[in-house]
């Protein structure tokens, strides 16, 4: 399939209209902790993926004290919203912007120390103050929390060996996760935070008490299955209008590494229900076979919807290819480890529709650089896909996408040529990159493929 350069230019212009013709898209909502409480300091960095206009950068956004935020995007494209918040995991939320007027979302961040057991229904200074020692390999996140005593002191229970205990007390620190108690917080370089104590305040004191026969006064929140104690998600995301999920979900699925965002309808609630958080804690990985098949089924359902925006459909199609690849790699791993055969099926009609629906120059191909060559493989390496992959190599700006595409073509077609110089794809490499490292890699790939064909 040939795409004349003028046609491609028109397609790209239609896909991403100029800012002057594009109405602003408003993204608004609020950011809270998973239990619905305010977070002391939050910063949102807005960046456009593949941005070429240096004059269209966006300033950072600092939400209000109640977590509400408002972002105006004045051009179409793919954007990343990077959220850094004191005490909480950072998360990046990808967003596809076309011509939608607004999106409203609730973002609930997972606190960093949640996986050590205590977060809900505690005063701030008890959530973040812990003792750590050689009993847990000096792991702060698995340290023991202090409790408030009747006399105003705080104490904690630490396991000991014989009559000896070694411990450290972790209180205030600088960096991405400063800890209370502090009088204020300020943002420093690289979107990190610093906790401050005023010098004229009385010195704090900490009391450690040893009670050899007492039970722990609190229940540690542990995963009874013996698996990982940490949540497999970093944030929960809820949309006021459920259909707006498709401006974010496929981009999250189609990334090399999932963005660890859980999509959940919170309705009018500010908090993620504790039972849902507990269920996620028990569920473990988001990358296993069950999860991948569930998401593939969800994509099937979405693609049956005739009301999809064309760009949403494109994002779903490429996500489908990416998830198939992940499932296939998982199947290879299971067979290698324990000989288990995991069958991977796909809908050939979906694969065949991609060259017609997704422009070779579309920026969604940039999200995972090997996807075009994987599409070529699972699609049966047809003549149509050969031409489509060649156009991707000709038009994509991402060098890694081009590299994988041209090497796949050389490996597939080398037996038809006596020398590499006869291959059109090699001439394409020379036109775009000259006699570069890619040209040398192409030569080695050609020779290796020729040798394997002769064996």
Secondary structure as UniProt FT lines:
FT   HELIX           5..15
FT   HELIX           19..21
FT   STRAND          25..33
FT   TURN            34..35
FT   STRAND          42..48
FT   TURN            49..50
FT   HELIX           54..56
FT   TURN            65..66
FT   STRAND          68..73
FT   STRAND          77..85
FT   TURN            86..87
FT   STRAND          91..97
FT   STRAND          102..109
FT   HELIX           112..116
FT   TURN            120..121
FT   HELIX           124..128
FT   STRAND          130..132
FT   HELIX           134..136
FT   TURN            137..138
FT   TURN            141..142
FT   STRAND          144..145
FT   STRAND          147..148
FT   TURN            150..151
FT   STRAND          154..155
FT   TURN            162..163
FT   STRAND          168..170
FT   STRAND          174..175
FT   TURN            176..177
FT   STRAND          184..188
FT   HELIX           189..191
FT   STRAND          192..196
FT   TURN            199..200
FT   TURN            212..213
FT   TURN            224..225
FT   STRAND          235..239
FT   HELIX           242..247
FT   HELIX           249..253
FT   STRAND          261..263
FT   TURN            267..268
FT   HELIX           274..283
FT   HELIX           289..303
FT   TURN            306..307
FT   HELIX           310..338
FT   HELIX           348..357
FT   TURN            360..361
FT   HELIX           363..367
FT   TURN            369..370
FT   HELIX           371..378
FT   TURN            379..380
FT   HELIX           383..395
FT   HELIX           399..413
FT   HELIX           414..416
FT   HELIX           420..422
FT   HELIX           424..433
FT   HELIX           437..454
//
